[in-house]
Amino acid sequence: MFSFLKREKVNQEIVENVIGELKKIYRTKLLPLEEHYQFHDFHSPKLEDPDFDAKPMILLVGQYSTGKTTFIRYLLERDFPGIRIGPEPTTDRFIAVMHDDKEGIIPGNALVVDPNKQFRPLSKYGNAFLNRFQCSTVNSPVLEAISIVDTPGILSGEKQRIDRGYDFTGVLEWFAERVDRIILLFDAHKLDISDEFRRSIEALKGHDDKIRIILNKADMIDHQQLMRVYGALMWSLGKVLQTPEVARVYIGSFWDQPLRFDANRRLFEDEEQDLFRDLQSLPRNAALRKLNDLIKRARLAKVHAFIISELRKDMPSVFGKDSKKKDLIKNIGQVYDRIQREHSISPGDFPDIKKMQEVLQHQDFSKFHSLKPHLLEVVDTMLARDIARLMEMIPHEEVTLVSESIVKECASFLPLVFFSFATSRIKVKVLKF
C-alpha cells in the first residue's frame, strides 16, 4: 500500500511565501522585459498565477504499450476515470490525472477555460488537440501532492506517419517546460526508437535535469538477456539524447503482477526504491524547481531581448526592408555570434536557430524595439538579489549543496531525499510526500 505523508505546516507556509514572492518578482521585474520584446510570441506564453501555484507534475512519455498507464495505476494503486490498458495503442490523448474529491473526467475545452488550472495556454493548439486532451480527477492521497500527465502512445513504423492533426511535439515542449519530472518509458522487448519518438525526445532538450528513464517489463526476460537489452538501450539513447552525461536508467517491472523471472528481484526492488525516492522529493523541492525555472526563463528573455534589438538595429529605415529581413533570417546564426562576442553570452543560452527562423518569418521587424538597458538591469538585479533572498527563505535542510553558482549559472537543483516505509506486494514500496 502506498502511504502518504503531509508536509509539516511550517514548511507548507514557507513554500507558499516563496511562491507568493516569485509571482511579485515575475510580474514587476521580468514580465515588462518579456512584453517589450514580444517574448511570448517567440517562446512561452505569459505566466499566470496557476503556473506558480500548481502542484509538481510528472510527464510520462513513451511508445505505445510500454506501460505508461499501468505505471500510473501502480503509483495510485487503483484505476482512474478514462483508463484503458492493452497491447495495442490505447491512449490516444493527453490525460492529466489530478486530485479532486469528486471523481470524473473534464474535457479539454472545459479544462483550458478553468482559471484555477494551469492549462489555459494550451488553447492555442486548437480543437484537434483539445478533443484529445482531458483531466481525470481522482480522490487519491498520492495526488494530493503531485499530478501526473499521461501522453498518447508514440507509434512506430508506418503507423507513425498518421497525422495527429495538431502540433504533438509543440504540446510536449509546453508540458516539458512546466513539469517537474519527465519519465521516458521503454519496453524491454521493444527498444526501437521511431522517428516520432526521436522527435519527441528532441523536443525535451533543454530539460535534461528533469528526465528519468525506465526500462520497464524487465521481468519478462532472463538475466543474460537483460544485460544485452540494457546495453542496447544505452547505445540508442546516446545517439538521441546527445548529452555528455550518461542517462540514469531505472530497471524494473512497474505493475502489480508476479515477476515472471525473479532472479533480478533484488535489483528491481532497489531500482524501484531509488525512483520513488526521487519522486518523493518533488513536493519538497517545488519552490526550488520554480526558482530554477524562473532563472532559466529570465536568462532566455535577456538573450531574446539582445536578438530582437540587434535585428531592429540592422533594419533599414526606409527602403529594402523585405530583402533585409530575409537576409537577417537566413543569417541569424551570424547575429547570434555577434551578440555572443559582444555580451559574453554562452552559446547554450541561445534559442534553436531553426525555430527562431520559423517564428521570425511571420514577424514585422519594424515593430521591434531597440535595446533598453534599464529593463535588463532590473532583471540582473532580480537574479543577483531577489532570487538569492528567496533562496535564504527556504530551510537549509531542504537545500542540498545549493550555492550562489546555482543561481548565477542556472544549474540544476539537487533533490532532497527523505525516507519512510510502507509495505506492498512482496517487497517494500514507498511513495510518501
Secondary structure, DSSP 8 states (H G I E B T S, - for coil): --------HHHHHHHHHHHHHHHHHIIIIIHHHHHHTTHHHHS-----HHHHH---EEEEEEBTTSSHHHHHHHHHTS--TT----SS----SEEEEEE-SS-EEEEHHHHTT-TTSTTGGGGGGHHHHHTTEEEEEE--GGGGT-EEEE---B--GGGGGS--SS-HHHHHHHHHHH-SEEEEEEETTB----HHHHHHHHHTTT-GGGEEEEEE-GGGS-HHHHHHHHHHHHHHHHHHH--SS---EEES--SSS--SS-TTHHHHHHHHHHHHHHHHHHHHTHHHHHHHHHHHHHHHHHHHHHHHHHHHHHS-SSS-HHHHHHHHHHTHHHHHHHHHHHHT--GGGS--HHHHHHHHTT--GGG-----HHHHHHHHHIIIIIHHHHHHHS-GGG-BS--HHHHHHT---B--------EETTEE-----
